[in-house]
């Protein structure tokens, strides 16, 4: 598949097919819908907001147009972006297109034949295929965008020399890093979640607690990392429990090097990107020194850590051993 075919898929074919699927379903059942359709639901799945069918189509259509425009912008712009920009923007754009299409189709199928929008209901299980489909479409768009030409990325200076290890000698390196303000923010969100759960005695209390607990746990977990380098490769463990974790086996590593990490070049702070979809990923807790791994398949993994030249030399030595042992 050449570059222009990929651009046509990203900017036209995929968004058009997704929009057509949702719009065709909506138009097919539009005459069977009530004058106003339910557009917002409470915790129990009962509707508490509505729009006319025309207003609904305009609002959801605007959402899809916005997403399509993001995909088209990446597909039609020939200037080269930073490596993380095109796949990230394409993922968001395609997700909005698929989300809007799913909203149209779900509303049309679920509310056809109803006398009033108050009679509608929405089961949480109905959201699963809708969101799963949106993620599949957006992942495909990000994958295509990641293969488009981007700004030259040399990875900084030449790879440092390998650590001088005697035959049979093994080395192990580990370090921990924490990000102060995200840790405080995550802890504050957890405290608020627990307090609100105790103060709100209505049926929505537990839902508010859950809605706050999940992001609080996520922020706290990804605010602390432990990075380990040894004969098996590189491992990044998150949070105080060391889970989840990211592992890059030594058999995949071509070279390792110390670099200066600028968060803007890697999509911001936190875990950014995806090795499978975007061909690169980064764990960014702050600007400054970081360890960059160039993999044998051309993918790149970066993690911010102090004194990255030591694990870089260790991994280069073990990667060389592994290549020689083949």
N, C-alpha and C positions, 0 to 999 in steps of 0.2 A: 504494500500500500504506500503510494508516494505522498509527499507533503500536501499537494493540492487536494487529493482525495480525503485526507484526514481533515483538512480545513473545511471541505464541503460537508463532511459528516458532522463536525462540531458546530458549524455555524448555520446549517440549513437542515440537513436530513434528519438528524436525531431530534432537534426541537420541533420540527414540523410534524414528525410522526407522533410524538408524544402529545402535542397540542391537538392534532386531528383526532386522536383516540378519545380524549376527554370531551372535546367540543362536539364530536359526532354523537356520543352517548347523551350529552346534555340536550342537544337539539332534537334527538329522536324522541325523548320523553318530555320535552318542554310543554307540549299541549296537555299533558296529563298532570302537570304540577299545579299546586294551589297558586293563587295570585301572589302570595308572599311565601318565600321559602325560609326555613329555619337556617340561621347562619352561625349561631353561637349556642353552646350547650353547657349546662352546669355539671357539677361533679357526678350526679346520678345519671347523666346522659339525657336529661330532659332539656328541651330548647328554652332559651331565655332571651333570644334576639332574632330578628328577621329582616329581610329585605325583599323588595319586589324582584321578580325574575330578571328584569332589565338591569336594575342596580347590581344585583348579584353577578351577572355576567360581566358587567363593566369592571367591577372591583377585582374579580378573579382574573379577568382578561388582562388587566393592568399588571397584575403580579406575574403572569406568564410572559407578557411583553418585556417586562423588566429583566426577567431571567434570560429570555431569548437574546435580548440586546447585549447582555454580558458575554454570552457565548459567541455571538456574531462579532463583537468587538475583538475578542481574542483571535477568532478565525480570520478576520479581514485585515487586522493590523500586521504589517510586515516587519515593523521594527521589533527588535529582540528585547524581551523582558528579562528581569531577574528570573532565575530558574524556578522559583516557587510561585511566581505571580500568575502565570497562565493556568496551571492546573488548579490552583486554589480558586481563582475567579470563575473558571469553567465549572468547577464542582458546585459552587454556590449558585451560579446561573442555571445550570441544568436541574439542580434540586428545586429551585423556584418554579421552573417550567413544569416539572413532573408533579410537584405538590399542587399547583393550580389545576392541572389536568385531573388529578385524583379527586380534588374537591368537587369539580364539576361532575365527574362521573358518579361519585359516591352520593352526592346530593340528588342527582337525577334518579338514580336507581332506588335510593332509600325513601324518597318522598313522592314518587309517582303514585297517583291514585288517591292521595290524601285530600280531605276536605279543607283542612286548615293546617298551617305550619305548627300549631300547638300540639298536633297529633304525632309529630315526628319524634324519633328517638335515635340515639347513636350509641351503639355498643363499642366499648374500648377495643374489642377484638376486630372490629371493622377497620381500625386504624393500622393494624399490623401489615396486611398486604399493601395498603396504600403507601405507608412509609417505607416499607421494604423495596417496593418498586421505585420510589423516588431515589433511594440510596443506590440502587443498581444503575439507574440512568445517570445519576451524577458521578458515580464512580467511573463509568465508561467514558464520560466526557473528560474527567480529570486525566484518565489514562491516555486519551488521544492528545490532549493539550500538552502533556508532559513530553510527548515525542516531537513537538514542534521545536524549531530552532530557538535557542535562547542565548543570552549573553554569555560570552566566553567565560569559562570557569576553570582557572588553572589550579585552584586549590592552594594558592600561596607559593611559598618557596619549595625547593626540592625536598623530597622526603628525607628525614634525618637518618643517619646511619643506624644500623641495627645494634641492639645491645650485645656486648661481647659475652656470650655464654659458652662455657666449656661444654664438650659433648656430654649429654646426659644431665647437665645442670638445668634446673628449673627456677623460674622467678615468678613472684606473685606481687601484684600492686593493687591497692584499693584506696579510695578516697571518698569522702562524703561532702556534699554541698547542699546548703539550704538557702532558700530565697526568703528574706525576712518579711516583707510586706504581704506577699501572697499567703504565707503561713498565718500571719495575724488575721488577714481577711477571712481565710477559711475557718479559722477557729471562732471568729466573731459570728460567722454565719451559722455554725453549729450551735453556739450558745443561744442565738436568737431562735433557732428552730426548736430547741428544747423548751425555752421559756414560752414561746407561743403555743406549743403543744399542751402546756399545762394551763395556760390562761384561757384558751379558746375551748369551750366545752361543747360546742355544737358539732354536728357531723362532719363539718369541713376541717375541724382542727387537725385530725390525723393527716389529711391530705396536704395541708399547709406545711406540717412538720416534714413530711416526706419530700415535698417540693423544695424545701430548703436544705434538708439533710444531704440530698444527692449532690448538688453543686458544692456544698461545704466540704463533703468528704473528698470530692474530686480535686478541689483547689488545694486542700491540705496535703493530699497524697502526692500530687505532682509538684509540690513546693520543696520536697526533699528527695535527693537521689544519692545512692551509693554506687559508684562506678568501680568495676573490677576488671583487671586485665591479667590474663595468665595464658597457659598453653592452649586452653580451649577457645580463647577469643576474648571478646569484650561483652560484659554484662552490665546493664543498668537496672538497678532495683529502685522502686519508687516507694516513698512513705516510710513510716517507722516499722512496718511489717515486712517490707521488702517485696511487696506484691502490689500491682503486677510488675512484670519485668520485661526488658527487651534484651535479646541476646543476638550477637553477631558472631557466628562460629569462625574459627581461624581459617577454615578451608575457603571461606568466601572473601577474605581480606587480601587485597593486592598490596596496598601501602597504608601506613598511618603517619599522620603528621600533626604538629601543633600549629594552630591558626588563631587569628583574632576573630572572634565571632561578633558580628553586628546583627542584632535581632531583626532589623528591617529586611535584611537580605534573606532571612530564613522564615519569614512569615510572622514574626513577633515572638512573644514569650510563651513558654509551655512546650508541650509536645506538638511539633508542627510537621505537616507533610505525612507521607506514607511511602515506604520503600516499594510496595507492590504497585500502587496507583500512580505515584508521582516520581518514582525512581530516586527519591531522596527524602530523608527525614532528619529532624533535629530536635534535641532536647535542650531548650534554651532557658536558663534560669537568670542569666544576666549577660550584659555585654562584657567582653574580655576574652581571656584565654580559653581555648577549647580544643578538643581532640577531633580530628577529621579522619574518617576511614573511607578510602576509595576501594570499592569492592571490585572483584574480578569481572562482574557483569556490567560495570559502568555506573552502578548506583553509588550514592554517597550517604553516609551517616555521620552526624555531628553531635557532640555533647559538650556543654560548657563544664569545665573542671579546672582546678588550679594545677599548675605544673604538668601540663599535658605532654611535654617532651619525654618524660620518663615512660609512661605507658605506650607512647608512640614507638620508642626504641624497642621496648619489650615485644610489642606486637609485630614489628618488622622482623625481629629475630625469629619469632615463632612461625610467622608466615613463610619466611625463607626456609626454615626447617621442614615445614609441611610440604612446600613445593619440591624440595630436594628428595623427600622421602617417597614421593609418588613413583 
